[in-house]
């Protein structure tokens, strides 16, 4: 589905194509090899270019830089640089839009967990064994993962024992030993901070129940994600406004490269026109990649847990529950069979008594004759009823009822 970024970049490319000077050669002269290469580079930028296409085009222009430029070659280079600038705007706006959507989706997930006590309690159970890589060194030897909360808790306990020169033994891993190592206080202890790392930046928070700490953790992550989303959205809006100035420059045919690349400084680009236009364009392209990398690093601790972390309680509980359910069903198979038979008999009785029999009794009141179809009573019965009515009309009782006071 096309976004407003795609529509905006297509509009800029159409403006650039409409105002570009006609680059044509005389009919009696063959194009040079350099002109052919430049024409191929320009043709490759007719559609919104990707980052790889922009990089390869910049490298090709850098190789052509040492060759003396004529008027036609200069027109080619200016047209290519304009399209590269449009591509840079498109890549930056696409990256900012995707990052804002990604941060918003994650913030919405944490909000759903935070607003419900049930979801918060379930997430607390799920995140006990939050699988994550312990260190980057372990990635060289495969996907070695440990429970994050359990791992940090164990490391904190071992570090506290070593600090007090207490030999490590299994008897120390008890609630009484933990109370001696980490005495209760109004502030979060080192033990609680190891389980809920967000408390390290909030040392004045009073110690509360694990459920409240879990909801507080979800709230902090949600607010940080909302801040990231708002920053990306603000940068995206600035690029959208700057694209209007770029469109005006393209229409006039005079592009101010310093003002056009000014928005990339918000992405971390450091450039100067004294370095050359190609170096500035390359610096803007590098700033987009660095900005995406920094966003990935900033978003990593705020992302929702993996699917395995969210499913492990079910994966752990479903097998034993299934085993005990099948065992109970097998041991109670006679009772289950009896209950099923009784349920079937009840349903059949209900069907017979409340559906079949009433319909059958209604149909039994209908008498049929072949000549006139279906009717409630036959002709003979109707004629007999009419004869009785006629006799009653001629009887003395009928004449008495016709008196004025009758």
ZICOR-V262834 format. One record per residue. PHI is phi in whole degrees, 0 to 359 (NA if undefined). OMEGA is omega in degrees with one decimal (* if undefined). D_CENTER is the distance of its C-alpha to the mean C-alpha in Angstrom with 1 decimal. Layout:
phi-><PHI,PHI>
omega-><OMEGA,OMEGA>
d_center-><D_CENTER,D_CENTER>
This chain:
phi-><NA,286,261,293,293,300,297,293,292,298,297,295,294,294,295,296,290,283,257,294,295,293,259,229,255,292,294,271,227,278,292,284,296,292,296,295,294,296,296,294,295,293,295,287,251,292,261,306,280,277,295,294,295,296,296,294,292,296,296,293,294,294,289,277,294,287,277,295,263,263,296,291,295,297,296,300,296,295,295,294,296,297,291,296,298,297,297,295,299,296,295,295,292,298,297,294,295,295,294,296,294,297,294,292,298,295,296,296,296,294,293,295,288,291,286,246,295,295,294,294,294,293,293,299,291,296,278,299,248,284,287,203,289,291,209,293,296,288,292,291,252,112,274,272,231,227,297,293,296,295,293,295,296,296,296,295,295,295,295,293,294,293,295,265,57,258,296,279,210,292,292,284,273,221,301,295,294,296,293,285,288,232,296,294,207,284,257,299,282,295,292,291,295,292,275,240,298,295,286,296,269,227,289,266,284,290,293,229,289,302,295,295,293,294,294,295,297,297,294,296,296,296,293,294,293,296,294,299,299,293,295,295,294,295,296,297,296,294,293,296,291,295,295,292,294,296,297,295,294,295,294,283,83,235,262,272,295,294,286,293,265,295,294,286,293,292,269,102,281,234,215,214,295,294,282,109,294,295,294,293,295,294,296,297,295,294,296,295,295,293,294,295,294,294,294,298,294,291,274,303,286,256,290,295,299,291,296,295,296,286,259,298,298,292,296,280,267,298,301,294,295,296,297,292,293,293,295,295,296,289,288,252,294,292,295,296,298,295,296,295,294,295,296,295,296,296,295,293,296,299,296,289,281,254,238,289,296,300,294,294,292,292,294,291,279,266,251,243,228,288,277,249,83,265,208,289,232,277,293,297,293,294,294,294,296,292,296,298,295,294,297,293,291,268,284,300,299,294,292,291,284,271,293,300,264,282>
omega-><-179.3,176.3,178.9,176.9,177.8,179.6,-178.9,-179.2,176.2,177.8,179.9,178.5,177.1,177.5,179.7,179.5,-177.9,-174.7,178.7,179.3,179.3,-178.9,-176.8,178.1,176.9,-174.6,-177.5,-178.6,178.8,179.0,177.9,179.7,179.9,178.0,177.3,178.9,179.0,177.6,177.8,177.5,179.6,178.8,179.0,-179.1,178.9,175.6,178.9,-173.6,175.1,179.4,179.1,177.8,178.7,-179.5,-179.9,178.2,177.7,177.4,179.0,177.1,178.4,177.3,-179.7,-173.4,-175.7,-178.6,179.4,-176.1,169.3,-179.8,-179.4,178.6,178.7,177.5,175.5,-176.3,179.2,177.8,178.8,179.2,177.0,179.7,175.2,178.7,176.0,177.9,177.1,175.8,-179.9,179.7,179.4,-179.3,175.6,-179.5,-179.5,179.1,179.1,179.4,178.2,178.7,179.5,178.4,179.4,177.8,179.0,178.9,177.6,179.1,178.9,178.2,177.9,177.5,-175.3,-171.4,-176.1,176.4,179.7,178.8,178.7,179.2,179.0,177.3,177.3,176.7,-178.7,-173.5,176.1,178.2,177.4,-175.8,176.4,178.6,-176.9,179.4,-179.2,-178.9,-177.1,-179.0,178.5,-175.8,177.1,-176.7,177.9,-174.5,177.9,174.5,-172.1,-178.4,179.0,-179.8,179.7,176.9,179.2,179.0,179.0,179.5,-179.5,178.6,178.1,177.7,178.7,178.8,179.0,179.4,178.7,179.3,-177.0,176.4,-177.4,-179.0,-180.0,-179.6,179.9,-178.8,180.0,177.8,178.1,179.2,177.1,179.6,-178.1,-177.9,-179.2,179.2,-179.8,178.9,179.7,178.7,179.2,179.8,179.8,179.6,178.1,178.8,178.8,-173.5,-178.1,179.3,179.3,177.6,178.6,-174.4,-176.5,178.2,179.0,179.1,-179.0,-178.4,178.3,179.3,177.9,178.9,177.6,178.4,177.0,177.3,177.5,-179.8,180.0,179.0,179.1,-179.2,177.7,177.6,176.7,176.6,176.0,179.5,-178.7,177.8,178.7,179.6,178.4,177.3,177.5,177.8,177.9,177.1,178.5,177.6,179.9,178.9,176.2,175.4,177.4,177.9,177.8,177.7,178.6,179.7,-179.9,-179.1,178.8,-177.2,174.2,-172.9,-178.5,178.6,179.9,-179.6,-176.4,-178.6,-179.3,175.5,175.6,177.2,178.5,-179.1,176.0,-172.4,177.2,-178.9,177.4,176.9,-178.4,-177.5,-179.8,178.7,178.3,177.8,177.6,177.0,176.4,178.0,178.7,-179.5,177.9,179.7,179.3,179.1,176.9,178.6,178.5,176.7,178.5,179.2,-179.0,-176.6,-174.2,-179.5,-177.3,-178.3,173.8,-179.9,-180.0,-179.1,178.8,179.0,-178.9,-175.6,-171.1,176.6,178.2,178.7,179.5,-174.1,-176.1,-179.7,179.3,178.6,177.7,-179.8,-178.7,179.1,178.0,177.7,178.2,-179.7,179.9,180.0,-179.1,-174.1,179.3,178.7,179.3,178.3,179.5,179.5,178.2,179.1,177.7,177.4,177.5,178.6,179.0,179.1,178.9,177.9,177.7,180.0,-178.9,-172.0,-172.4,179.7,-174.0,-176.0,176.9,179.1,179.2,179.1,176.9,179.2,-179.5,179.5,-177.8,177.0,-174.1,169.7,-174.4,-173.2,-175.1,176.2,-173.5,173.6,-174.9,-179.3,-178.6,178.6,-179.1,179.5,178.5,179.8,178.7,178.6,179.8,177.1,178.4,179.9,179.7,178.3,-179.8,179.6,-179.0,-175.9,177.6,-179.7,-178.8,-179.9,178.0,-178.0,-180.0,179.1,-176.9,-178.9,178.3,*>
d_center-><15.9,17.9,16.8,19.5,19.8,20.9,23.3,24.7,25.4,27.0,29.2,30.3,31.2,33.2,35.0,35.7,37.1,39.2,40.9,41.4,45.1,46.5,46.9,49.6,52.5,56.1,57.0,59.8,57.7,55.3,52.0,52.0,49.7,47.8,47.3,46.0,43.5,42.4,42.1,39.8,37.6,37.4,36.7,33.7,32.1,32.4,28.6,25.9,26.6,24.2,24.9,27.0,29.0,29.6,30.8,33.1,34.5,35.2,36.9,39.0,40.0,41.1,43.3,44.9,45.5,48.9,50.3,52.3,50.5,52.2,51.3,49.3,47.5,46.7,45.2,43.1,41.8,41.0,39.1,37.1,36.3,35.2,32.8,31.6,31.0,29.0,26.9,26.4,25.2,22.7,21.4,21.2,19.5,16.9,16.2,16.1,13.8,11.2,11.8,11.6,8.2,7.1,9.4,8.5,5.0,7.2,10.0,8.9,8.5,11.9,13.2,12.9,14.7,17.2,18.3,19.4,22.2,21.5,17.9,19.4,22.2,20.2,18.1,21.5,22.6,19.7,19.9,23.7,23.3,20.3,21.1,21.3,23.9,26.9,28.0,27.6,31.1,30.0,27.6,30.7,31.8,28.6,25.6,27.5,25.4,26.5,25.2,24.2,25.5,28.4,29.3,29.4,31.3,33.8,34.3,35.0,37.6,39.3,39.5,41.0,43.5,44.6,44.9,47.4,49.1,48.4,48.5,45.4,45.9,44.1,46.0,44.4,40.9,41.8,40.9,44.4,44.1,40.7,42.3,45.1,42.9,40.4,42.4,40.6,40.3,38.7,36.4,33.8,35.6,34.9,33.9,31.3,30.0,29.5,27.3,25.4,25.4,24.2,27.7,29.4,28.6,29.7,33.1,34.4,32.0,34.0,33.4,31.7,30.5,27.7,25.5,26.0,25.4,22.1,20.9,22.4,20.4,17.1,18.5,19.5,16.2,14.5,17.4,17.3,13.7,14.7,17.7,16.0,13.9,17.3,19.1,17.0,17.2,20.9,21.6,19.9,22.2,25.2,24.6,24.4,27.7,29.3,28.6,31.0,33.7,33.0,33.5,36.8,37.9,37.2,39.2,42.1,42.1,42.2,39.0,39.1,37.2,37.3,35.7,33.2,32.0,32.2,28.5,27.8,29.7,26.8,24.8,27.7,30.0,33.7,35.9,39.3,40.9,43.9,42.0,41.8,39.3,37.9,37.3,35.5,33.2,32.6,32.0,29.3,27.6,27.8,26.4,23.1,22.8,23.9,21.5,18.5,20.1,20.6,17.0,16.0,18.8,17.9,14.3,15.3,16.8,14.1,11.2,10.3,12.9,12.9,13.0,16.8,17.1,15.4,17.6,20.8,22.4,22.1,23.4,26.2,27.2,26.9,29.8,32.4,31.5,31.9,35.1,36.7,35.7,37.4,40.4,40.8,40.5,43.2,45.5,45.3,45.4,48.7,47.4,44.3,46.4,48.7,46.0,44.5,48.0,48.6,45.4,46.3,49.8,48.6,46.3,49.2,51.6,49.4,49.0,52.8,53.9,51.5,50.8,53.4,56.5,56.0,55.4,58.4,60.6,59.6,60.5,63.8,65.0,64.8,67.9,68.0,70.7,70.6,72.0,69.8,66.6,65.0,66.5,66.8,70.6,73.2,75.9,78.7,77.0,76.3,80.0,81.3,79.3,80.7,84.2,83.8,82.6,85.7,88.1,86.6,87.0,90.8,91.5,93.6,90.7,88.9,91.9,91.9,88.4,89.3,91.5,90.5,89.8,88.1>
